[in-house]
Amino acid sequence: MTDDDREFVGDLARLRRSIDNLDAAMVHLLAERFRCTDAIGELKARHGLESRDPRREAAQLKRLRFLAAQSGLDPDFTRKLHALVVREVVINHEAVKFGSGAG
Amino acid sequence: MTDDDREFVGDLARLRRSIDNLDAAMVHLLAERFRCTDAIGELKARHGLESRDPRREAAQLKRLRFLAAQSGLDPDFTRKLHALVVREVVINHEAVKFGSGAG
């Protein structure tokens, strides 16, 4: 193994440790975020409201793109992430609605 | 507006403020995470290595599922998120490889 190879292995390991830490933080934030959206789902089901709120979603997306541009994240990636999260939230809300409807 | 409606509006606004804070934190973590993977992409391109590392991806996924189960997040959601992020990382790495190949 050359010095260059050793440096590469060290750099890669260091970067991967940072990624692992960032991923752990993200999982915990997402757990908390779904806790919030689950609570909203229960509130909405109790008040007979729709899961989705296009105005809220549009405002979120606009804000996410702004934050992404500020922090150096590709704004278009936030669109994909937002779509993934909203899809999951809607599935969860529908489950709550269905559950409370049957109860 | 009844007291119940007022309570609903207040609860919804409070939960949405938490979601907005969590989203801002997530955008900043993701910006940092892509900074790490961009650096890895450059290292790999310089050493003529493939963008993807199936063993690393499998280990990440296993760890994400474990962290999800610990924090109360649906472990299956981490699989979807991981797939989205890996897809983006590969696009970025290929762009670096292509860029460095042309330079």
Backbone of each chain as ProteinMPNN parsed JSONL, in Angstrom:
{"seq_chain_A": "MTDDDREFVGDLARLRRSIDNLDAAMVHLLAERFRCTDAIGELKARHGLESRDPRREAAQLKRLRFLAAQSGLDPDFTRKLHALVVREVVINHEAVKFGSGAG", "coords_chain_A": {"N_chain_A": [[0.838, -1.214, 0.0], [0.65, 2.13, -0.954], [1.688, 5.456, 0.194], [-0.17, 7.237, -0.72], [-2.39, 5.593, -1.144], [-2.877, 4.849, 1.493], [-3.564, 7.31, 2.577], [-5.867, 7.81, 1.149], [-7.566, 5.73, 2.094], [-7.774, 6.473, 4.781], [-8.971, 9.038, 4.57], [-11.391, 8.359, 3.348], [-12.572, 6.739, 5.338], [-12.871, 8.586, 7.396], [-14.669, 10.449, 6.277], [-16.841, 8.756, 5.928], [-17.49, 8.176, 8.556], [-18.447, 10.646, 9.382], [-20.707, 10.807, 7.723], [-22.196, 8.68, 8.774], [-22.767, 9.698, 11.319], [-24.307, 11.947, 10.641], [-26.442, 10.673, 9.383], [-27.571, 9.264, 11.522], [-28.479, 11.379, 13.078], [-30.37, 12.403, 11.317], [-32.251, 10.311, 11.129], [-33.318, 10.399, 13.701], [-34.456, 12.951, 13.704], [-36.372, 12.615, 11.717], [-37.984, 10.672, 12.888], [-39.106, 12.172, 14.89], [-40.399, 14.081, 13.35], [-42.371, 12.522, 12.042], [-43.783, 11.846, 14.27], [-44.974, 14.272, 14.84], [-46.53, 14.63, 12.489], [-48.171, 12.437, 12.699], [-49.666, 13.135, 14.918], [-50.981, 15.339, 13.869], [-52.451, 14.019, 11.935], [-54.241, 12.568, 13.527], [-55.654, 14.665, 14.74], [-56.813, 15.852, 12.458], [-58.376, 13.738, 11.504], [-60.186, 13.524, 13.568], [-61.546, 15.881, 13.239], [-62.65, 15.547, 10.819], [-61.236, 16.298, 8.529], [-59.425, 16.618, 5.382], [-56.475, 14.679, 4.562], [-54.433, 15.832, 3.022], [-53.109, 19.087, 2.277], [-52.975, 21.258, 0.006], [-52.129, 23.968, -0.103], [-50.527, 24.305, 2.16], [-48.563, 22.384, 1.561], [-47.396, 23.499, -0.74], [-46.329, 25.833, 0.331], [-44.485, 24.756, 2.116], [-42.727, 23.502, 0.363], [-41.689, 25.654, -1.068], [-40.337, 26.967, 0.965], [-38.501, 24.971, 1.685], [-36.934, 24.831, -0.624], [-35.786, 27.34, -0.545], [-34.307, 27.18, 1.866], [-32.605, 25.123, 1.125], [-31.128, 26.282, -0.957], [-29.805, 28.198, 0.516], [-28.183, 26.628, 2.169], [-26.602, 25.165, 0.545], [-27.542, 22.856, -0.558], [-28.884, 20.866, -3.217], [-31.641, 22.378, -4.543], [-33.579, 20.997, -5.951], [-33.427, 18.438, -4.992], [-34.743, 18.603, -2.55], [-37.347, 18.704, -3.366], [-37.831, 16.106, -4.249], [-37.41, 14.737, -1.867], [-39.38, 15.871, -0.256], [-41.665, 14.997, -1.613], [-41.473, 12.243, -1.151], [-41.72, 12.134, 1.655], [-44.235, 13.343, 2.071], [-45.873, 11.501, 0.764], [-45.598, 9.339, 2.466], [-46.649, 10.396, 4.821], [-49.305, 10.782, 4.079], [-50.136, 8.135, 3.683], [-49.943, 7.256, 6.323], [-51.817, 8.989, 7.562], [-54.158, 8.215, 6.289], [-54.387, 5.671, 7.293], [-54.894, 6.211, 9.966], [-57.331, 7.551, 9.722], [-58.907, 5.573, 8.632], [-58.713, 3.729, 10.659], [-59.89, 5.17, 12.803], [-62.366, 5.515, 11.754], [-63.383, 2.994, 11.729], [-63.557, 2.476, 14.369]], "CA_chain_A": [[0.0, 0.0, 0.0], [1.445, 3.367, -1.028], [1.249, 6.534, 1.097], [-1.372, 7.804, -1.334], [-3.477, 4.65, -0.838], [-3.16, 4.956, 2.939], [-4.258, 8.589, 2.777], [-7.22, 7.623, 0.597], [-8.332, 4.886, 3.022], [-8.042, 7.295, 5.977], [-9.933, 10.096, 4.209], [-12.688, 7.721, 3.103], [-13.107, 6.297, 6.627], [-13.263, 9.791, 8.138], [-15.893, 10.978, 5.662], [-17.936, 7.823, 6.194], [-17.908, 8.339, 9.957], [-19.307, 11.844, 9.414], [-21.995, 10.443, 7.108], [-22.935, 7.85, 9.741], [-23.293, 10.583, 12.373], [-25.373, 12.767, 10.057], [-27.591, 9.79, 9.155], [-28.209, 8.979, 12.814], [-29.222, 12.592, 13.446], [-31.535, 12.514, 10.418], [-33.257, 9.311, 11.523], [-34.003, 10.883, 14.909], [-35.308, 14.086, 13.316], [-37.515, 12.084, 10.959], [-38.874, 10.007, 13.85], [-39.826, 13.261, 15.565], [-41.272, 14.701, 12.348], [-43.543, 11.668, 11.85], [-44.576, 11.961, 15.493], [-45.796, 15.488, 14.651], [-47.545, 14.445, 11.439], [-49.163, 11.481, 13.221], [-50.562, 13.909, 15.798], [-51.836, 16.133, 12.975], [-53.379, 13.067, 11.324], [-55.315, 12.273, 14.49], [-56.473, 15.887, 14.862], [-57.598, 16.028, 11.224], [-59.384, 12.668, 11.438], [-61.226, 13.867, 14.56], [-62.321, 17.011, 12.717], [-63.169, 15.194, 9.489], [-60.535, 17.057, 7.48], [-58.587, 15.888, 4.429], [-55.063, 14.497, 4.938], [-53.558, 16.732, 2.288], [-53.423, 20.512, 2.297], [-52.09, 21.719, -1.082], [-51.508, 25.275, 0.175], [-49.44, 24.047, 3.118], [-47.498, 21.666, 0.855], [-46.715, 24.451, -1.638], [-45.544, 26.744, 1.181], [-43.353, 23.964, 2.621], [-41.799, 23.269, -0.74], [-41.029, 26.928, -1.353], [-39.414, 27.207, 2.075], [-37.425, 23.98, 1.595], [-36.033, 25.231, -1.717], [-35.045, 28.505, -0.052], [-33.324, 26.689, 2.842], [-31.622, 24.329, 0.385], [-30.243, 27.213, -1.655], [-28.985, 28.84, 1.559], [-27.247, 25.709, 2.832], [-25.761, 24.497, -0.455], [-28.17, 21.603, -0.998], [-29.589, 21.008, -4.487], [-33.06, 22.613, -4.233], [-34.426, 20.0, -6.582], [-33.443, 17.25, -4.136], [-35.762, 18.793, -1.506], [-38.636, 18.378, -3.987], [-37.949, 14.643, -4.222], [-37.536, 14.331, -0.458], [-40.705, 16.312, 0.197], [-42.654, 14.091, -2.22], [-41.363, 10.963, -0.429], [-42.236, 12.298, 3.022], [-45.683, 13.596, 1.99], [-46.495, 10.227, 0.402], [-45.61, 8.527, 3.686], [-47.572, 11.03, 5.764], [-50.675, 10.521, 3.61], [-50.409, 6.723, 4.002], [-50.18, 7.185, 7.775], [-53.076, 9.679, 7.881], [-55.274, 7.387, 5.819], [-54.483, 4.554, 8.239], [-55.548, 6.754, 11.173], [-58.721, 7.837, 9.367], [-59.553, 4.271, 8.466], [-58.764, 3.148, 12.014], [-60.866, 5.864, 13.648], [-63.671, 5.306, 11.138], [-63.845, 1.652, 12.079], [-63.618, 2.339, 15.834]], "C_chain_A": [[0.874, 1.268, 0.0], [0.928, 4.388, -0.013], [-0.063, 7.127, 0.597], [-2.595, 6.915, -1.046], [-3.899, 4.772, 0.63], [-3.948, 6.225, 3.227], [-5.708, 8.482, 2.302], [-8.106, 6.832, 1.574], [-8.718, 5.68, 4.268], [-9.099, 8.346, 5.704], [-11.337, 9.502, 4.033], [-13.344, 7.332, 4.434], [-13.617, 7.493, 7.435], [-14.578, 10.351, 7.598], [-17.083, 10.071, 5.955], [-18.403, 7.901, 7.645], [-18.798, 9.571, 10.093], [-20.684, 11.528, 8.837], [-22.832, 9.618, 8.083], [-23.536, 8.704, 10.862], [-24.465, 11.417, 11.849], [-26.629, 11.927, 9.831], [-28.335, 9.488, 10.464], [-29.051, 10.181, 13.249], [-30.493, 12.705, 12.601], [-32.64, 11.531, 10.784], [-34.034, 9.814, 12.743], [-34.906, 12.083, 14.615], [-36.56, 13.594, 12.593], [-38.504, 11.388, 11.89], [-39.749, 11.059, 14.535], [-40.821, 13.917, 14.603], [-42.54, 13.855, 12.133], [-44.413, 11.64, 13.113], [-45.518, 13.176, 15.373], [-46.896, 15.244, 13.621], [-48.584, 13.402, 11.869], [-50.175, 12.215, 14.107], [-51.512, 14.752, 14.951], [-52.881, 15.228, 12.319], [-54.549, 12.74, 12.251], [-56.252, 13.461, 14.659], [-57.399, 16.034, 13.657], [-58.704, 14.976, 11.124], [-60.54, 12.997, 12.384], [-62.121, 14.982, 14.048], [-62.813, 16.776, 11.292], [-62.512, 15.944, 8.352], [-59.699, 16.143, 6.6], [-57.146, 15.774, 4.942], [-54.199, 15.578, 4.299], [-54.071, 18.163, 2.326], [-52.485, 21.153, 1.264], [-51.417, 23.058, -0.803], [-50.333, 25.137, 1.127], [-48.262, 23.365, 2.409], [-46.693, 22.603, -0.055], [-45.829, 25.392, -0.829], [-44.302, 26.023, 1.718], [-42.273, 23.839, 1.561], [-41.0, 24.53, -1.067], [-39.966, 27.21, -0.283], [-38.225, 26.244, 2.011], [-36.416, 24.357, 0.518], [-35.182, 26.431, -1.294], [-33.944, 28.06, 0.914], [-32.216, 25.903, 2.152], [-30.612, 25.256, -0.297], [-29.291, 27.886, -0.663], [-27.87, 27.937, 2.054], [-26.356, 24.959, 1.836], [-26.275, 23.132, -0.869], [-28.874, 21.863, -2.33], [-31.091, 21.201, -4.204], [-33.982, 21.547, -4.828], [-34.473, 18.701, -5.755], [-34.525, 17.387, -3.058], [-37.157, 18.475, -2.058], [-38.873, 16.87, -3.93], [-38.156, 14.149, -2.789], [-38.924, 14.674, 0.08], [-41.794, 15.376, -0.335], [-42.664, 12.749, -1.48], [-42.014, 11.053, 0.948], [-43.755, 12.497, 2.999], [-46.438, 12.301, 1.677], [-46.658, 9.354, 1.657], [-46.62, 9.083, 4.707], [-49.015, 10.709, 5.379], [-51.067, 9.069, 3.912], [-50.756, 6.594, 5.495], [-51.51, 7.829, 8.169], [-54.284, 8.829, 7.474], [-55.495, 6.209, 6.779], [-55.208, 4.99, 9.509], [-57.032, 6.961, 10.899], [-59.517, 6.541, 9.297], [-59.749, 3.618, 9.827], [-59.843, 3.795, 12.849], [-62.269, 5.691, 13.094], [-64.271, 3.976, 11.558], [-64.109, 1.516, 13.568], [-64.883, 2.927, 16.414]], "O_chain_A": [[1.734, 1.436, 0.865], [-0.141, 4.205, 0.569], [-0.947, 7.472, 1.382], [-3.681, 7.411, -0.746], [-5.084, 4.795, 0.962], [-4.887, 6.215, 4.024], [-6.635, 8.98, 2.94], [-9.244, 7.215, 1.844], [-9.845, 5.578, 4.753], [-10.017, 8.533, 6.502], [-12.329, 10.061, 4.501], [-14.535, 7.571, 4.631], [-14.664, 7.418, 8.078], [-15.484, 10.685, 8.362], [-18.192, 10.546, 6.2], [-19.586, 7.711, 7.927], [-19.785, 9.55, 10.828], [-21.704, 11.931, 9.395], [-24.038, 9.832, 8.205], [-24.662, 8.47, 11.3], [-25.482, 11.573, 12.526], [-27.745, 12.397, 10.055], [-29.565, 9.461, 10.501], [-30.177, 10.029, 13.723], [-31.557, 13.06, 13.108], [-33.821, 11.874, 10.752], [-35.255, 9.672, 12.811], [-35.982, 12.219, 15.199], [-37.662, 14.09, 12.826], [-39.716, 11.498, 11.708], [-40.95, 10.87, 14.731], [-41.938, 14.262, 14.989], [-43.643, 14.395, 12.051], [-45.624, 11.437, 13.036], [-46.689, 13.114, 15.75], [-48.053, 15.602, 13.843], [-49.742, 13.471, 11.454], [-51.376, 11.951, 14.052], [-52.696, 14.87, 15.265], [-54.04, 15.61, 12.166], [-55.696, 12.648, 11.814], [-57.472, 13.306, 14.714], [-58.593, 16.301, 13.797], [-59.824, 15.278, 10.712], [-61.708, 12.784, 12.058], [-63.307, 15.034, 14.374], [-63.327, 17.686, 10.641], [-63.142, 16.202, 7.326], [-59.312, 15.047, 7.005], [-56.659, 16.649, 5.658], [-53.34, 16.166, 4.956], [-55.272, 18.42, 2.397], [-51.362, 21.54, 1.586], [-50.275, 23.276, -1.208], [-49.286, 25.756, 0.94], [-47.106, 23.725, 2.63], [-45.468, 22.511, -0.129], [-44.716, 25.714, -1.244], [-43.214, 26.595, 1.77], [-41.086, 24.038, 1.817], [-39.795, 24.474, -1.309], [-38.851, 27.634, -0.59], [-37.085, 26.641, 2.249], [-35.207, 24.226, 0.708], [-34.006, 26.523, -1.644], [-32.798, 28.498, 0.806], [-31.047, 25.991, 2.528], [-29.402, 25.04, -0.223], [-28.121, 28.113, -0.969], [-26.759, 28.392, 2.328], [-25.464, 24.21, 2.236], [-25.542, 22.338, -1.46], [-29.402, 22.953, -2.551], [-31.741, 20.295, -3.684], [-35.035, 21.24, -4.269], [-35.453, 17.958, -5.821], [-35.157, 16.396, -2.692], [-38.038, 18.033, -1.321], [-39.97, 16.414, -3.606], [-38.969, 13.261, -2.536], [-39.555, 13.877, 0.774], [-42.72, 15.01, 0.388], [-43.727, 12.186, -1.216], [-42.762, 10.164, 1.355], [-44.477, 11.902, 3.799], [-47.499, 12.035, 2.243], [-47.695, 8.728, 1.876], [-47.342, 8.331, 5.362], [-49.843, 10.404, 6.237], [-52.188, 8.801, 4.344], [-51.718, 5.925, 5.874], [-52.244, 7.293, 8.999], [-55.278, 8.733, 8.194], [-56.628, 5.806, 7.04], [-56.025, 4.252, 10.06], [-57.884, 6.605, 11.713], [-60.626, 6.428, 9.819], [-60.795, 3.037, 10.115], [-60.62, 3.114, 13.519], [-63.247, 5.712, 13.841], [-65.484, 3.839, 11.721], [-64.786, 0.585, 14.005], [-65.082, 2.89, 17.628]]}, "seq_chain_B": "MTDDDREFVGDLARLRRSIDNLDAAMVHLLAERFRCTDAIGELKARHGLESRDPRREAAQLKRLRFLAAQSGLDPDFTRKLHALVVREVVINHEAVKFGSGAG", "coords_chain_B": {"N_chain_B": [[-66.54, 30.346, 15.641], [-65.927, 27.516, 17.554], [-64.811, 26.607, 20.926], [-63.508, 24.196, 20.701], [-62.771, 24.198, 18.001], [-60.997, 26.342, 18.026], [-59.005, 25.32, 19.643], [-58.138, 23.23, 18.072], [-57.068, 24.637, 15.849], [-54.965, 25.986, 17.092], [-53.414, 23.829, 18.063], [-52.72, 22.585, 15.652], [-51.201, 24.602, 14.409], [-49.059, 24.79, 16.185], [-47.875, 22.232, 15.982], [-47.163, 22.315, 13.302], [-45.244, 24.303, 13.343], [-43.207, 23.005, 14.706], [-42.648, 20.975, 12.861], [-41.659, 22.563, 10.759], [-39.296, 23.517, 11.936], [-37.9, 21.099, 12.308], [-37.646, 20.301, 9.666], [-35.976, 22.309, 8.646], [-33.641, 21.762, 10.062], [-33.11, 19.242, 9.003], [-32.627, 19.799, 6.273], [-30.222, 21.188, 6.495], [-28.559, 19.208, 7.574], [-28.612, 17.381, 5.473], [-27.405, 18.888, 3.456], [-24.837, 18.966, 4.443], [-24.274, 16.245, 4.451], [-24.26, 15.644, 1.698], [-22.097, 17.146, 1.036], [-20.089, 15.62, 2.172], [-20.372, 13.212, 0.676], [-19.845, 14.196, -1.848], [-17.163, 14.813, -1.595], [-16.167, 12.242, -1.213], [-16.824, 11.207, -3.7], [-15.068, 12.639, -5.344], [-12.603, 11.703, -4.383], [-12.846, 8.968, -5.022], [-13.083, 9.093, -7.804], [-10.57, 10.068, -8.453], [-9.059, 7.891, -7.76], [-9.935, 6.019, -9.477], [-12.119, 4.435, -8.785], [-15.264, 2.646, -8.424], [-18.498, 4.274, -8.183], [-20.493, 3.149, -6.574], [-20.793, 1.034, -3.68], [-21.598, -1.878, -2.792], [-21.367, -3.368, -0.389], [-20.914, -1.456, 1.59], [-23.298, -0.005, 1.289], [-25.197, -1.925, 2.066], [-24.47, -2.278, 4.727], [-24.986, 0.269, 5.721], [-27.74, 0.426, 5.39], [-28.661, -1.579, 7.101], [-27.852, -0.515, 9.541], [-29.347, 1.852, 9.538], [-31.945, 0.862, 9.692], [-31.856, -0.283, 12.205], [-31.405, 2.008, 13.817], [-33.745, 3.349, 13.217], [-35.709, 1.66, 14.289], [-35.049, 1.921, 16.95], [-35.629, 4.627, 17.408], [-38.261, 4.93, 16.863], [-39.097, 5.298, 14.286], [-40.536, 4.25, 11.189], [-38.941, 1.433, 10.07], [-38.963, 0.653, 7.422], [-39.313, 2.976, 6.039], [-36.806, 4.146, 6.098], [-35.461, 2.635, 4.253], [-36.577, 3.488, 1.848], [-35.819, 6.17, 1.9], [-33.041, 5.914, 1.972], [-32.607, 4.749, -0.536], [-33.384, 6.869, -2.196], [-31.471, 8.823, -1.516], [-29.047, 7.511, -2.143], [-29.364, 7.187, -4.887], [-29.195, 9.839, -5.694], [-26.608, 10.469, -4.853], [-25.106, 8.807, -6.517], [-25.677, 9.907, -9.026], [-24.418, 12.388, -8.66], [-21.754, 11.538, -8.25], [-21.179, 10.336, -10.691], [-21.248, 12.563, -12.296], [-19.022, 13.924, -11.351], [-17.021, 12.094, -12.041], [-17.262, 12.064, -14.792], [-16.742, 14.733, -15.288], [-14.066, 14.93, -14.337], [-12.889, 13.164, -16.014], [-13.029, 14.423, -18.413], [-11.408, 16.565, -18.0]], "CA_chain_B": [[-65.574, 29.295, 15.959], [-66.117, 26.963, 18.902], [-63.566, 26.403, 21.688], [-62.862, 23.011, 20.133], [-62.133, 24.629, 16.744], [-59.857, 27.197, 18.375], [-57.964, 24.429, 20.165], [-57.615, 22.512, 16.898], [-56.231, 25.561, 15.069], [-53.749, 26.224, 17.882], [-52.613, 22.592, 18.066], [-52.197, 22.388, 14.297], [-50.148, 25.607, 14.172], [-47.899, 24.422, 17.019], [-47.237, 21.056, 15.379], [-46.542, 22.715, 12.032], [-44.007, 25.047, 13.633], [-42.19, 21.985, 15.02], [-42.265, 20.349, 11.581], [-40.811, 23.518, 10.022], [-37.963, 23.513, 12.563], [-37.254, 19.815, 12.012], [-37.292, 20.315, 8.24], [-34.806, 23.182, 8.462], [-32.485, 21.003, 10.556], [-32.835, 18.154, 8.056], [-32.009, 20.366, 5.067], [-28.821, 21.5, 6.792], [-27.834, 17.926, 7.695], [-28.476, 16.804, 4.128], [-26.394, 19.679, 2.734], [-23.546, 18.504, 4.964], [-24.092, 14.86, 4.012], [-23.864, 15.652, 0.281], [-20.73, 17.671, 1.006], [-19.234, 14.443, 2.441], [-20.394, 12.259, -0.444], [-19.155, 14.837, -2.981], [-15.721, 14.641, -1.334], [-15.887, 10.822, -1.49], [-16.898, 11.069, -5.157], [-13.811, 13.152, -5.921], [-11.544, 10.744, -4.008], [-13.024, 7.731, -5.797], [-12.782, 9.38, -9.215], [-9.112, 10.202, -8.547], [-8.474, 6.55, -7.625], [-10.536, 5.135, -10.49], [-13.02, 3.458, -8.147], [-16.7, 2.714, -8.723], [-19.304, 5.125, -7.295], [-21.274, 2.359, -5.623], [-20.085, 0.052, -2.872], [-22.755, -2.627, -2.276], [-21.178, -3.777, 1.011], [-21.134, -0.248, 2.401], [-24.741, 0.311, 1.233], [-25.916, -2.916, 2.873], [-24.171, -1.99, 6.143], [-25.718, 1.509, 6.042], [-29.164, 0.117, 5.458], [-28.869, -2.356, 8.325], [-27.711, 0.41, 10.657], [-30.485, 2.783, 9.494], [-33.127, 0.143, 10.183], [-31.665, -0.421, 13.644], [-31.631, 3.337, 14.407], [-35.171, 3.661, 13.044], [-36.454, 0.879, 15.275], [-34.736, 2.523, 18.253], [-36.181, 5.979, 17.576], [-39.708, 4.936, 16.615], [-39.378, 5.576, 12.875], [-40.806, 3.023, 10.437], [-37.679, 1.019, 9.441], [-39.114, 0.556, 5.977], [-39.156, 4.317, 5.457], [-35.374, 4.418, 5.916], [-35.073, 1.974, 3.008], [-36.974, 4.381, 0.749], [-34.98, 7.368, 1.989], [-31.683, 5.506, 1.583], [-32.617, 4.563, -1.994], [-33.436, 8.216, -2.795], [-30.191, 9.502, -1.294], [-28.008, 6.806, -2.907], [-29.593, 7.534, -6.293], [-28.677, 11.206, -5.879], [-25.147, 10.418, -4.689], [-24.542, 8.182, -7.716], [-25.757, 10.932, -10.088], [-23.357, 13.377, -8.396], [-20.445, 10.906, -8.456], [-20.979, 10.148, -12.131], [-20.962, 13.901, -12.831], [-17.621, 14.225, -10.992], [-16.178, 11.208, -12.83], [-17.355, 12.545, -16.158], [-16.033, 16.013, -15.289], [-12.61, 14.75, -14.183], [-12.426, 12.443, -17.205], [-12.94, 15.385, -19.514], [-10.443, 17.622, -17.643]], "C_chain_B": [[-65.773, 28.808, 17.4], [-64.769, 26.86, 19.624], [-62.774, 25.237, 21.113], [-62.125, 23.364, 18.842], [-60.869, 25.438, 17.035], [-58.688, 26.341, 18.86], [-57.296, 23.683, 19.001], [-56.644, 23.39, 16.112], [-54.903, 25.816, 15.787], [-52.829, 25.021, 17.867], [-51.948, 22.373, 16.712], [-51.028, 23.347, 14.029], [-48.884, 25.247, 14.955], [-47.135, 23.253, 16.392], [-46.53, 21.436, 14.068], [-45.27, 23.528, 12.255], [-42.883, 24.074, 13.965], [-41.701, 21.323, 13.732], [-41.339, 21.272, 10.791], [-39.399, 23.551, 10.603], [-37.205, 22.227, 12.231], [-36.809, 19.762, 10.55], [-36.052, 21.168, 7.98], [-33.546, 22.445, 8.914], [-32.106, 19.916, 9.551], [-32.158, 18.658, 6.785], [-30.53, 20.644, 5.323], [-27.981, 20.235, 6.967], [-27.595, 17.316, 6.318], [-27.43, 17.558, 3.309], [-25.006, 19.194, 3.147], [-23.246, 17.082, 4.479], [-23.644, 14.806, 2.54], [-22.458, 16.253, 0.114], [-19.748, 16.5, 1.219], [-19.204, 13.499, 1.237], [-19.747, 12.866, -1.698], [-17.644, 14.654, -2.82], [-15.32, 13.193, -1.617], [-15.88, 10.584, -3.002], [-15.604, 11.523, -5.834], [-12.649, 12.203, -5.632], [-11.619, 9.501, -4.889], [-12.667, 7.947, -7.267], [-11.268, 9.448, -9.416], [-8.433, 8.842, -8.497], [-9.117, 5.529, -8.566], [-11.462, 4.078, -9.903], [-14.47, 3.692, -8.538], [-17.425, 3.621, -7.725], [-19.943, 4.288, -6.186], [-20.415, 1.317, -4.921], [-21.179, -0.767, -2.162], [-22.613, -3.047, -0.808], [-21.429, -2.614, 1.962], [-22.642, 0.079, 2.438], [-25.557, -0.648, 2.105], [-25.712, -2.647, 4.361], [-24.927, -0.743, 6.6], [-27.193, 1.211, 6.297], [-29.507, -0.632, 6.747], [-28.837, -1.424, 9.548], [-28.908, 1.381, 10.713], [-31.746, 2.124, 10.048], [-33.057, -0.011, 11.701], [-31.969, 0.911, 14.35], [-33.105, 3.721, 14.333], [-35.993, 2.939, 14.111], [-36.256, 1.471, 16.676], [-35.494, 3.819, 18.49], [-37.675, 6.054, 17.292], [-40.073, 5.329, 15.195], [-39.647, 4.238, 12.181], [-39.516, 2.59, 9.715], [-37.783, 0.95, 7.922], [-38.972, 1.926, 5.297], [-37.68, 4.634, 5.207], [-34.858, 3.763, 4.634], [-35.394, 2.885, 1.812], [-36.074, 5.631, 0.715], [-33.559, 7.056, 1.52], [-31.592, 5.357, 0.068], [-32.594, 5.922, -2.698], [-32.078, 8.91, -2.695], [-29.087, 8.845, -2.123], [-28.121, 7.14, -4.395], [-28.974, 8.909, -6.605], [-27.147, 11.231, -5.801], [-24.507, 9.862, -5.96], [-24.568, 9.173, -8.887], [-24.615, 11.939, -9.918], [-21.965, 12.797, -8.668], [-20.155, 10.745, -9.953], [-20.618, 11.487, -12.786], [-19.504, 14.268, -12.556], [-16.683, 13.419, -11.883], [-16.097, 11.715, -14.272], [-16.558, 13.847, -16.304], [-14.539, 15.821, -15.247], [-12.038, 14.005, -15.396], [-12.195, 13.396, -18.361], [-11.828, 16.422, -19.265], [-8.99, 17.186, -17.839]], "O_chain_B": [[-65.785, 29.604, 18.339], [-63.715, 27.009, 19.006], [-61.546, 25.274, 21.042], [-61.008, 22.902, 18.607], [-59.829, 25.259, 16.401], [-57.531, 26.604, 18.529], [-56.076, 23.528, 18.952], [-55.548, 22.959, 15.752], [-53.846, 25.856, 15.156], [-51.619, 25.155, 17.683], [-50.77, 22.024, 16.632], [-49.997, 22.945, 13.49], [-47.772, 25.385, 14.445], [-45.909, 23.283, 16.286], [-45.443, 20.941, 13.77], [-44.332, 23.455, 11.461], [-41.739, 24.282, 13.561], [-40.501, 21.133, 13.535], [-40.349, 20.817, 10.219], [-38.42, 23.607, 9.859], [-36.017, 22.263, 11.912], [-35.737, 19.247, 10.235], [-35.185, 20.792, 7.191], [-32.515, 22.491, 8.243], [-30.925, 19.696, 9.281], [-31.231, 18.027, 6.276], [-29.685, 20.37, 4.471], [-26.823, 20.196, 6.553], [-26.513, 16.802, 6.033], [-26.662, 16.952, 2.562], [-24.117, 19.033, 2.311], [-22.107, 16.759, 4.141], [-22.763, 14.024, 2.182], [-21.731, 15.916, -0.821], [-18.723, 16.402, 0.544], [-18.137, 13.04, 0.829], [-19.171, 12.145, -2.512], [-16.937, 14.374, -3.788], [-14.261, 12.942, -2.191], [-15.036, 9.851, -3.519], [-15.112, 10.884, -6.764], [-11.821, 11.929, -6.502], [-10.614, 9.037, -5.427], [-12.033, 7.1, -7.895], [-10.743, 8.955, -10.414], [-7.379, 8.641, -9.099], [-8.87, 4.328, -8.459], [-11.584, 2.975, -10.436], [-14.853, 4.794, -8.931], [-17.02, 3.728, -6.567], [-19.934, 4.672, -5.017], [-19.452, 0.794, -5.48], [-21.628, -0.403, -1.076], [-23.597, -3.083, -0.069], [-22.072, -2.768, 3.001], [-23.185, 0.4, 3.495], [-26.489, -0.234, 2.794], [-26.642, -2.766, 5.158], [-25.444, -0.695, 7.717], [-27.793, 1.672, 7.267], [-30.516, -0.35, 7.394], [-29.664, -1.526, 10.454], [-29.416, 1.691, 11.791], [-32.516, 2.747, 10.779], [-34.066, 0.114, 12.395], [-32.691, 0.944, 15.346], [-33.648, 4.333, 15.253], [-36.859, 3.534, 14.752], [-37.188, 1.513, 17.48], [-35.947, 4.095, 19.6], [-38.29, 7.107, 17.457], [-41.227, 5.659, 14.92], [-39.059, 3.217, 12.539], [-39.044, 3.308, 8.833], [-36.795, 1.166, 7.22], [-38.568, 2.02, 4.138], [-37.34, 5.303, 4.231], [-33.93, 4.27, 4.003], [-34.59, 3.03, 0.892], [-35.636, 6.076, -0.346], [-32.954, 7.825, 0.773], [-30.613, 5.787, -0.543], [-31.873, 6.105, -3.678], [-31.598, 9.505, -3.66], [-28.28, 9.54, -2.74], [-27.117, 7.349, -5.076], [-28.327, 9.102, -7.634], [-26.482, 11.919, -6.576], [-23.492, 10.379, -6.427], [-23.604, 9.268, -9.647], [-23.935, 12.298, -10.879], [-21.105, 13.468, -9.239], [-19.04, 10.985, -10.414], [-19.798, 11.543, -13.702], [-18.83, 14.847, -13.408], [-15.701, 13.939, -12.412], [-15.027, 11.782, -14.876], [-15.82, 14.05, -17.268], [-13.806, 16.451, -16.009], [-10.875, 14.181, -15.761], [-11.293, 13.207, -19.176], [-11.365, 17.075, -20.199], [-8.072, 17.965, -17.581]]}, "name": "protein", "num_of_chains": 2, "seq": "MTDDDREFVGDLARLRRSIDNLDAAMVHLLAERFRCTDAIGELKARHGLESRDPRREAAQLKRLRFLAAQSGLDPDFTRKLHALVVREVVINHEAVKFGSGAGMTDDDREFVGDLARLRRSIDNLDAAMVHLLAERFRCTDAIGELKARHGLESRDPRREAAQLKRLRFLAAQSGLDPDFTRKLHALVVREVVINHEAVKFGSGAG"}
